[in-house]
Amino acid sequence: GFATQVPRGEVGIVSAAGTGLQEVSTLLARAGLGISQAIGTGGRDLSQSIGGLMFFTALDALEADPQTELIVLISKPPDPQIANELFARAGRVRKPVVLCLLGADAPKTMGDNLHFTRTLEECALTAQIIYTKSPDKITERITSAYAQLHQKADILKASLTDNQKYIRALYSGGTLCYESQVIWQENLTGPVFSNAPLDKKHQLPDSTHSQGHTAVDLGEEEFTIGRPHPMIDNQLRIERMAQEAADPQTAVILLDVVLGYGAHPDPAGELSEAIQAIQVDHPGLIWICSVTGTEGDPQVRSQSVAKLEEAGVIVCSSNAQAARLAARIVQEERKPS
């Protein structure tokens, strides 16, 4: 039901992850790459019971489409049998294919045209490199961006008290919640608890209360039965923001803002007002956010970013960068051996 405004171009996307499709397509759009077709299949399509019926049909269609020069495939890790079929089918495509299976291991063998990635950001950057044939320029840009990210994190870390230890991430986009957990699995010591965890052993006992590092997908059915999705209605997230801010162990509150048709007409404005109100009683928190969208969206990305920054929020250029910044802020200092 949600869609972002992206330019027409030559990159075709098939995605079994809704906000994954939005994040990759908007990252490409902001880098100057357009989309030929963006086909969402629903997250269950690559399950064993359905067997990728729509996903593989869409892949065949994009391979045959003369307007599509590069194909991007996005999913959370599917059933192993379906994953093997996906590797085989994608490997036979004659056009370049960027495959993003969030957090999964790369196949042992891949065709020359198949490029494997593990995060949405890596997927978009790989597509840019293949399409523009400018790996050095893009690598230089990434290196510079992450150097700035680390410098900013080290400054922010110094403002925290010894008691402030944890990230509390409140997501409207389920795939963005998943991507952050993939990143934190490699960059944080200790578990990240969630109502939609990578590993069931890190399932939150009570989704309405955080413990340790926590990532909550507010779009899960437990939060949306009888009420609008959090991309439409911010009230539940605003209440949870205040709850997390009142916890003296909270260091970082991390949010996603997803723009586009069908979404809230001004999510950044409403969230910014709530953040400013919360800051009156809890001024020592670090607020981090990413904004998935483009200038063509009804909410206009630059205007949304400006509203959040005016409220004191650090806005990162991607969900992955927001997750990495948060991780670096709360990382424990390693003692010299």
PLY file of the C-alpha trace (Angstrom):
ply
format ascii 1.0
element vertex 337
property float x
property float y
property float z
element edge 336
property int vertex1
property int vertex2
end_header
0.00 0.00 0.00
3.00 2.40 0.22
5.00 3.70 -2.74
7.77 6.25 -3.20
8.16 8.50 -6.23
11.25 7.52 -8.23
12.43 8.48 -11.73
12.07 6.25 -14.75
15.27 4.40 -15.69
16.91 1.08 -16.47
17.07 -0.71 -13.08
14.38 -3.33 -12.47
13.63 -4.50 -8.92
11.86 -7.57 -7.58
11.41 -7.53 -3.82
9.84 -9.78 -1.22
10.43 -6.97 1.30
8.29 -3.83 1.08
10.43 -1.19 2.77
13.47 -2.96 1.33
12.18 -2.08 -2.12
11.53 1.51 -1.04
14.95 1.93 0.59
16.94 0.54 -2.36
14.91 2.32 -5.05
15.18 5.69 -3.27
18.91 5.28 -2.61
19.33 4.59 -6.33
17.11 7.54 -7.24
19.13 9.91 -5.06
22.27 8.64 -6.82
20.76 9.47 -10.21
19.60 5.99 -11.24
16.03 5.41 -12.36
13.72 2.41 -12.16
12.11 0.53 -15.04
9.80 -1.60 -12.88
9.58 -2.12 -9.11
7.66 -5.29 -8.31
6.75 -6.16 -4.73
5.77 -9.77 -4.19
5.00 -9.84 -0.47
7.26 -11.43 2.11
5.67 -14.92 1.93
6.28 -15.43 -1.78
9.70 -17.07 -1.24
8.35 -19.41 1.43
8.44 -23.17 0.87
4.66 -23.31 0.47
4.51 -20.71 -2.33
7.90 -21.42 -3.88
8.64 -17.98 -5.33
5.76 -18.13 -7.80
5.57 -14.37 -8.31
9.25 -13.67 -7.61
10.51 -15.95 -10.39
7.80 -14.81 -12.82
8.83 -11.20 -12.20
12.51 -12.10 -12.68
11.70 -13.68 -16.06
9.68 -10.60 -17.03
12.54 -8.22 -16.20
15.02 -10.35 -18.10
12.77 -10.07 -21.15
12.05 -6.36 -20.66
14.05 -4.22 -23.14
13.87 -1.20 -20.78
15.64 -3.09 -17.97
19.44 -3.26 -18.12
20.19 -4.22 -14.52
18.09 -6.38 -12.17
17.98 -6.08 -8.36
16.48 -8.86 -6.22
15.71 -8.29 -2.51
14.52 -10.61 0.26
15.09 -11.74 3.79
16.78 -15.17 3.74
14.26 -17.64 2.26
13.91 -21.37 2.90
17.23 -23.07 1.95
15.66 -25.01 -0.92
14.10 -21.85 -2.34
17.40 -19.99 -1.82
19.24 -22.59 -3.90
16.68 -22.24 -6.67
17.00 -18.45 -6.44
20.79 -18.65 -6.80
20.43 -20.94 -9.80
17.73 -18.90 -11.55
19.46 -15.55 -10.91
22.79 -17.01 -12.04
21.36 -17.94 -15.44
20.07 -14.44 -16.20
21.97 -12.81 -19.06
21.72 -9.30 -17.56
23.68 -8.19 -14.47
21.83 -9.18 -11.28
22.39 -7.76 -7.78
20.94 -10.14 -5.20
20.36 -8.90 -1.65
19.54 -11.58 0.91
19.68 -9.71 4.19
22.30 -11.21 6.49
22.61 -14.46 4.53
25.81 -16.19 3.50
26.88 -15.88 -0.12
26.52 -18.97 -2.33
29.71 -20.95 -2.83
29.49 -20.59 -6.60
27.94 -17.76 -8.59
27.71 -16.88 -12.25
29.70 -13.91 -13.54
26.55 -11.79 -13.81
25.38 -12.41 -10.22
26.53 -10.05 -7.45
25.64 -10.98 -3.86
25.01 -8.43 -1.08
23.88 -8.65 2.59
22.39 -5.20 3.32
20.09 -2.82 1.46
22.77 -0.13 1.37
25.36 -2.55 -0.04
22.79 -3.62 -2.63
22.18 -0.06 -3.81
25.90 0.77 -3.88
26.73 -2.39 -5.83
24.04 -1.55 -8.38
25.52 1.95 -8.73
29.02 0.56 -9.29
27.82 -1.90 -11.93
25.65 0.60 -13.75
27.99 3.61 -13.67
31.22 1.57 -13.94
32.78 3.99 -11.40
33.97 1.83 -8.48
36.80 4.15 -7.43
34.59 7.24 -7.21
31.88 5.44 -5.23
34.40 3.75 -2.91
36.02 7.12 -2.21
32.61 8.60 -1.38
31.78 5.72 0.98
35.15 5.96 2.75
34.68 9.69 3.30
31.11 9.23 4.57
32.12 6.61 7.12
35.10 8.62 8.34
32.69 11.47 9.09
30.29 9.01 10.72
32.98 7.71 13.08
34.11 11.22 13.99
30.53 12.25 14.77
29.96 9.10 16.86
33.05 9.69 18.99
31.91 13.24 19.76
28.38 12.10 20.66
29.64 9.24 22.82
31.39 11.74 25.10
28.03 13.33 25.99
26.56 10.15 27.50
26.56 9.21 31.17
28.03 5.89 32.30
24.51 4.57 32.81
23.41 5.23 29.22
24.26 2.01 27.38
21.53 0.93 25.01
20.03 1.53 21.58
16.25 1.62 21.43
15.15 1.42 17.79
11.50 1.97 16.89
10.73 1.06 13.30
7.77 1.49 10.99
9.53 -0.52 8.27
10.03 -4.22 9.01
12.85 -4.71 6.49
14.70 -1.71 7.90
14.40 -3.23 11.37
15.84 -6.46 9.99
18.73 -4.73 8.17
19.77 -2.91 11.35
19.84 -6.18 13.28
22.08 -7.70 10.58
24.49 -4.79 11.02
24.37 -4.91 14.82
25.02 -8.63 14.82
28.49 -7.78 13.51
29.07 -4.47 15.31
27.68 -4.81 18.83
28.75 -6.94 21.75
25.76 -8.63 23.31
22.37 -9.47 21.83
19.77 -7.23 20.22
16.27 -8.13 21.37
13.31 -7.71 19.07
9.72 -8.72 18.42
11.03 -9.72 14.96
14.53 -11.03 15.78
17.08 -12.65 13.49
17.34 -15.48 16.01
14.31 -16.64 18.01
16.41 -16.81 21.18
16.46 -12.99 21.13
12.68 -12.68 21.02
11.39 -9.98 23.37
9.36 -11.63 26.14
7.10 -8.58 26.09
7.09 -6.47 22.94
5.81 -3.47 24.85
8.93 -3.29 27.04
12.55 -3.11 25.87
15.54 -4.83 27.41
19.16 -4.19 26.56
19.60 -3.20 22.92
16.14 -3.44 21.39
14.74 -3.11 17.87
10.94 -3.01 17.65
9.04 -3.47 14.40
5.85 -1.53 15.06
4.42 -2.80 11.80
4.08 -6.35 13.14
0.54 -7.63 13.51
0.65 -7.45 17.31
0.74 -3.65 16.97
-1.46 -3.17 13.89
-4.54 -5.28 14.66
-7.37 -2.77 15.05
-5.23 0.27 14.31
-3.48 1.86 11.27
0.06 0.92 10.24
2.79 3.09 11.86
3.64 4.61 8.49
0.17 6.15 8.65
-0.35 6.70 12.38
2.56 7.85 14.58
0.72 7.78 17.92
1.89 4.38 19.13
5.50 5.17 18.23
5.33 8.56 19.94
4.09 6.88 23.13
6.94 4.35 22.91
9.49 7.12 22.30
8.46 8.74 25.58
8.66 5.38 27.34
12.20 4.72 26.07
13.31 8.27 26.89
12.26 7.75 30.51
14.57 4.73 30.86
17.89 6.02 32.31
19.79 3.28 30.42
18.67 4.53 27.00
21.51 6.18 25.08
20.15 6.35 21.54
16.62 6.39 20.18
16.71 5.36 16.53
13.83 5.94 14.14
12.99 5.42 10.50
10.78 7.80 8.54
9.30 6.38 5.34
7.77 8.83 2.89
5.61 8.24 -0.15
2.05 7.74 -1.31
-0.20 6.13 1.28
2.03 7.19 4.18
1.35 9.92 6.77
1.22 13.35 5.07
3.93 14.79 7.35
5.54 12.10 9.53
8.72 14.09 10.12
6.78 17.11 11.31
4.66 15.14 13.77
7.61 13.14 15.10
9.75 16.28 15.44
7.14 17.99 17.59
6.97 14.92 19.82
10.76 14.74 20.10
11.01 18.38 21.14
8.37 17.82 23.83
10.20 14.72 25.14
13.53 16.57 25.19
12.20 19.03 27.77
12.28 16.31 30.45
14.98 14.10 28.88
17.62 16.34 27.29
20.52 13.87 27.44
19.37 11.48 24.72
20.82 11.04 21.23
18.19 10.89 18.49
19.12 9.30 15.15
16.93 8.85 12.10
17.00 7.88 8.43
14.48 9.14 5.88
13.47 6.78 3.08
12.13 8.87 0.23
12.86 11.33 -2.57
12.23 14.96 -3.49
9.34 13.74 -5.65
7.43 12.30 -2.72
4.42 14.28 -1.43
6.25 14.93 1.87
9.47 16.05 0.06
12.57 14.41 1.55
14.66 17.57 2.05
11.83 19.27 3.92
11.36 16.21 6.13
15.08 16.08 6.91
15.10 19.80 7.79
12.23 19.36 10.27
13.99 16.50 12.04
17.33 18.29 12.18
15.64 21.40 13.60
14.41 19.17 16.45
17.99 18.04 17.16
17.81 14.69 15.35
20.89 13.39 13.51
19.62 12.34 10.08
21.73 9.77 8.23
21.64 9.18 4.48
20.55 5.53 4.82
19.09 3.18 7.39
22.37 1.25 7.40
24.38 4.36 8.21
21.96 5.23 11.02
22.40 1.72 12.46
26.20 1.93 12.23
26.30 5.36 13.84
24.16 4.14 16.74
26.36 1.07 17.18
29.58 3.07 17.28
28.13 5.44 19.89
27.30 2.62 22.33
30.25 0.34 21.56
32.24 -0.51 24.62
35.81 0.70 24.56
38.20 -2.20 24.11
40.76 -2.45 26.83
44.34 -2.85 25.62
45.63 -6.41 26.04
0 1
1 2
2 3
3 4
4 5
5 6
6 7
7 8
8 9
9 10
10 11
11 12
12 13
13 14
14 15
15 16
16 17
17 18
18 19
19 20
20 21
21 22
22 23
23 24
24 25
25 26
26 27
27 28
28 29
29 30
30 31
31 32
32 33
33 34
34 35
35 36
36 37
37 38
38 39
39 40
40 41
41 42
42 43
43 44
44 45
45 46
46 47
47 48
48 49
49 50
50 51
51 52
52 53
53 54
54 55
55 56
56 57
57 58
58 59
59 60
60 61
61 62
62 63
63 64
64 65
65 66
66 67
67 68
68 69
69 70
70 71
71 72
72 73
73 74
74 75
75 76
76 77
77 78
78 79
79 80
80 81
81 82
82 83
83 84
84 85
85 86
86 87
87 88
88 89
89 90
90 91
91 92
92 93
93 94
94 95
95 96
96 97
97 98
98 99
99 100
100 101
101 102
102 103
103 104
104 105
105 106
106 107
107 108
108 109
109 110
110 111
111 112
112 113
113 114
114 115
115 116
116 117
117 118
118 119
119 120
120 121
121 122
122 123
123 124
124 125
125 126
126 127
127 128
128 129
129 130
130 131
131 132
132 133
133 134
134 135
135 136
136 137
137 138
138 139
139 140
140 141
141 142
142 143
143 144
144 145
145 146
146 147
147 148
148 149
149 150
150 151
151 152
152 153
153 154
154 155
155 156
156 157
157 158
158 159
159 160
160 161
161 162
162 163
163 164
164 165
165 166
166 167
167 168
168 169
169 170
170 171
171 172
172 173
173 174
174 175
175 176
176 177
177 178
178 179
179 180
180 181
181 182
182 183
183 184
184 185
185 186
186 187
187 188
188 189
189 190
190 191
191 192
192 193
193 194
194 195
195 196
196 197
197 198
198 199
199 200
200 201
201 202
202 203
203 204
204 205
205 206
206 207
207 208
208 209
209 210
210 211
211 212
212 213
213 214
214 215
215 216
216 217
217 218
218 219
219 220
220 221
221 222
222 223
223 224
224 225
225 226
226 227
227 228
228 229
229 230
230 231
231 232
232 233
233 234
234 235
235 236
236 237
237 238
238 239
239 240
240 241
241 242
242 243
243 244
244 245
245 246
246 247
247 248
248 249
249 250
250 251
251 252
252 253
253 254
254 255
255 256
256 257
257 258
258 259
259 260
260 261
261 262
262 263
263 264
264 265
265 266
266 267
267 268
268 269
269 270
270 271
271 272
272 273
273 274
274 275
275 276
276 277
277 278
278 279
279 280
280 281
281 282
282 283
283 284
284 285
285 286
286 287
287 288
288 289
289 290
290 291
291 292
292 293
293 294
294 295
295 296
296 297
297 298
298 299
299 300
300 301
301 302
302 303
303 304
304 305
305 306
306 307
307 308
308 309
309 310
310 311
311 312
312 313
313 314
314 315
315 316
316 317
317 318
318 319
319 320
320 321
321 322
322 323
323 324
324 325
325 326
326 327
327 328
328 329
329 330
330 331
331 332
332 333
333 334
334 335
335 336
